[in-house]
Amino acid sequence: MSDEKKKTRESLIGGKSLLSAGGLVLVLGILILANLIFSQVNLRWDSTSDKLYSLSEGTQHILAQMEQEVTIKVFYTKENVNTPVHIKTYAQRMLDFLSEYEYHSGGKVTVEVYDTQPDSDEEDWARSYGLEGMNFPTGDRIYLGIVALAADQEETIKMVDPSREAQLEYDITRMITRVQSPEKGKIGIISSLPIFGGPVNMQMPTQRTEPWLFVTELRKTYDVEEISGNAKRIEDDMDLLILLHPREMGDLLQYAVDQYVLKGGNAIVFADPFSVGDAPGPQGMAQPSSPDKLFSAWGIKMEKNKVVTDFDYATRLRNQNNQVEDNPLWLSVKSEGIDADDITTAKLESILLPIAGALEKDPESDFEYKALLKSSSNSALTESFRIRFGAQQLRRDFKATIDQYDLAARIRGKFKSAFPDGKPEDKDDKNKEKDSDKEVSLTESEDKSIVVVVSDADMLMDDYYVSKQRFLGFNLSRIFNDNLNFLLNTTEMLTGSEALISIRSRGKFGRPFTKVQELEKKAQARWLLREQELVRKADETNRKLKEFEKQKDKSQRFIMSPDQESEIAKFREEKQRINQELKQVRRNLRADIEDLGSKVKLFNIFLMPMLVSLAGIAYAIYRRNRSLAN
């Protein structure tokens, strides 16, 4: 090779090296510049179906209407090796979620995080706000509390409960709302149940039961007042009236409620044909509650002696014989029976009603009527006295109707008085009122009022929507259905806080296997038909045996006739055939569930990697064809 060519080649190589070095520096500069630009851009993308990690429209609306700046102080013992992993994970998700408040508030919300190490100033501040730490066996104290401050208002969550993650946004937004507006709404409750707690017994007055959880939750936002069953008037400053199992309401109390509604007040009524939590009456049966005169004025009906049985919404319970069975009286209403279009129930997923009645609109009523909860089509009405017979007997006698029964409804309109002749006479009032002091009785409301009626009161008992346990000295609660959410959503709507409803009604983090539940429901329907057929055959056989027994004389009393032997043999064959069919139903159910599981495994293990591999091969072929073309 000549020297000239050699120099030319070296110069080309040197030029390429310089170009490569310059290109590398250029690419590095572009990357740095891009990082600087994108660091100032806040990109958010929540790919979950229910937008679990995004602020709801209700929160964004509240943040947009804020008048005062709010500081949220988070006291969290972060640098502690003994902090459980699930608390660390949850705390990080909570802090990430709080950053959304800062972003969407436009600077009106500021989040400050304090690491509450032992004997630090941060720990002293946490204690000054009333926050409580969790004491661990190692001697460590872990804090995870929140304080919201605005002007001279203060709201705290002493210890954030990870099991309430679905309610986290509501809890935080409620704090922000509370410090913005110090005045609380006022709710009055009339109930024949011990919802406010009280002495365990008269011999030990110092030991008291706690108020029901829904009362505690309402008190976080409202002033809650207990109204006596002997009340003769409802105060005008009451923002909402709740009637919970108001059995034996006298005319004077019904009149007071009637006048309150006619003045524009809203009410929630939890009536019940058979209250599980109430003391039994004289005949040993629970006493029903249904304010008939008020219901008639509001255009609704509920039979006191009828309850709903529903095998599609049956709840699995342990009976008196310690056996687990599906009880059709305890209704676990799923999303199909919950109105998805109504703002108060749009995202509720499951509501438990332990023995509920059926509501019905009066055909002559012209008020707005909307069913919020419904039974399934595989339901029927049964007399309340049959409850004592047990689920097995109900199953044998069950015949589904084509109707779906209303379990909760909202009525709206300008109501007329249930007492058109005025206030009932108070026989206990010995002091005659002066004419000038007499209260004017309204006969019709001037403005529209809203009354929400639910055909069960036991749904608000703690045991039917919350499980409680004690952990490291703290009482932790886990909400396992939407009973409480239903009440709080309805309360917030009727008291005017509609922006909070969409927050509380957020979707769940867990996802049930709805396809498996559908398969089980179909199998259960087939099982019920075969079981009923077997019971009918058994009853028919017993009837025939008794007839044959009557035809025998005394000498043949202990001798089985040929007809009896033949009938018993037929029944045994029929029983064996039906039992084989029941076993086949169970086998088919297991096979369908296993087949579904195999398909899911196939998709997760093989299909996705296969798609990725095919995409890689296609890209490689594309690159190869492109290089050949050049």
Secondary structure, 3 states (H helix, E strand, C coil): CCHHHHHHHHHHHHHHHHHHHHHHHHHHHHHHHHHHHHHCCCCCCCCCCCCCCCCCHHHHHHHHCCCCCEEEEEEECCCCCCCCHHHHHHHHHHHHHHHHHHHHCCCCEEEEEEECCCCCHHHHHHHHCCCCCEECCCCCEECEEEEEEECCEEEEECCCCHHHHHHHHHHHHHHHHHHHCCCCEEEEEEECCCCCCEEEECCEEEEEECCCHHHHHHHCCEEEEECCCCCCCCCCCCCEEEEECCCCCCHHHHHHHHHHHHCCCCEEEECECCCCCCCECCCCCECCECCHHHHHHHCEEECCCEEEEECCCEEEEECCCCCEEEEEEEEEECHHHECCCCCCCCCCCCEEEECCCCEEECCCCCCEEEEEEECCCCEEEEEHHHHHHCHHHHHHHCCCECCCCEEEEEEEECCECCCCCCCCCCCCCCCCCCHHHCCCCCCECCCCEEEEEECCCHHHCHHHCEEEEEECCEEEEEECCCHHHHHHHHHHHHCCCHHHHHHHCCCCCCCCCHHHHHHHHHHHHHHHHHHHHHHHHHHHHHHHHHHHHHHCCHHHCCCCCHHHHHHHHHHHHHHHHHHHHHHHHHHHHHHHHHHHHHHHHHHHHHHHHHHHHHHHHHHHHHHHHHHHHC
